[in-house]
Amino acid sequence: MFTGIAFSDFERMFGCLSAKTVYYKKDDVILLAGDAVNFVGLILAGSVQIIKEDADGHTTILAELGVSELFGEVFACAGIDHSPVTVLSKGNVEIIMMDYRKVITSCSSSCPFHLRLIENMLKLLAHKNIALNQKNEILSKRTTRAKLFAFFDMHRGAAKKFSVPFNREELAHYLCVDRSAMSNELCKMRDAGLIKFEKNMFEIL
């Protein structure tokens, strides 16, 4: 978000953006679906989950975000007034909240860092779009096993051993599958000699 901006400009920039630091504990609601979206959040410590619930109360995890990642910027740039998603803290979280209108528009003082902020925002949006396409590719798979392998490929890179950011329930919500069926499939994959796993650590065999 602040790439290419001099540290000496931070104090002035944060004042221009009406930035403030806020703290949340585990499972606190940072943004509730339906709330007015009037800020962009930058995570300084901890992680958050972006979730969406349907009319029947079923939860889907759209994303998990960690340090240096943003949330709310998509709604800001799209001009969406009310959030369609809920943002929850996964643990103790520290976040910088910034007025989104001041992030995406140049101020009357023509601050030199504003153009860089907008350029950085466009790059971040592009990366979010790539991540969304990757998730769509995972969800397009027809079987739970195919979804799991596609998810593993996205997270492991070139490594055989890797960790995932979700527990079993969260992973099922992310993949939009039944938790019990997914756990059974993981055991079948392990018994077939395809993978090893312990909690959120996995190894592709």
LINZI-V48856 format. One record per residue. PHI is phi in whole degrees, 0 to 359 (none if undefined). NEAR is the number of other ideal C-beta (glycine too) atoms within 12 Angstrom. Layout:
# LINZI-V48856
phi: <PHI/PHI>
near: <NEAR/NEAR>
This chain:
# LINZI-V48856
phi: <none/252/302/84/254/294/301/294/269/299/299/295/296/297/294/295/269/53/283/214/262/232/234/225/261/303/69/291/273/274/214/258/307/99/291/294/261/231/210/247/255/246/279/264/208/85/211/228/244/260/233/222/247/268/296/270/87/285/256/239/274/277/193/238/241/239/304/78/262/253/218/92/288/296/294/298/289/275/73/277/279/235/291/274/230/250/245/242/278/271/198/290/231/240/224/267/262/233/297/295/297/280/284/263/231/288/272/293/276/52/300/297/280/293/299/294/301/294/298/296/298/298/295/297/296/296/294/297/294/297/297/294/297/296/293/301/295/296/291/284/294/278/242/297/297/296/296/297/296/295/296/299/300/292/264/269/61/264/278/276/256/197/246/243/277/239/278/297/296/294/296/297/296/294/273/59/229/289/297/297/296/293/298/297/293/299/294/296/294/294/295/276/78/270/216/235/204/213/55/260/260/230/223/272/263>
near: <36/26/14/17/25/15/12/10/20/19/14/19/31/26/18/27/35/19/28/18/17/24/20/27/16/17/18/23/21/36/32/19/26/16/20/16/31/22/32/36/40/37/35/27/22/29/30/40/38/39/34/25/20/14/7/7/9/16/23/27/34/32/32/32/36/23/20/22/31/38/41/43/33/32/32/32/24/17/13/20/15/18/30/24/32/28/40/34/32/30/22/19/34/26/35/32/32/33/24/34/22/28/40/30/21/19/23/9/13/11/25/19/32/25/18/22/38/27/19/27/31/20/19/31/25/17/22/27/17/15/23/18/15/20/27/17/18/28/25/15/22/11/19/29/25/20/31/39/24/24/36/34/22/25/28/21/12/9/14/15/20/22/19/29/25/27/21/26/19/28/34/28/28/35/37/26/32/18/23/14/20/29/22/19/30/34/20/18/27/21/14/13/11/20/28/21/26/13/13/20/20/31/20/24/15>
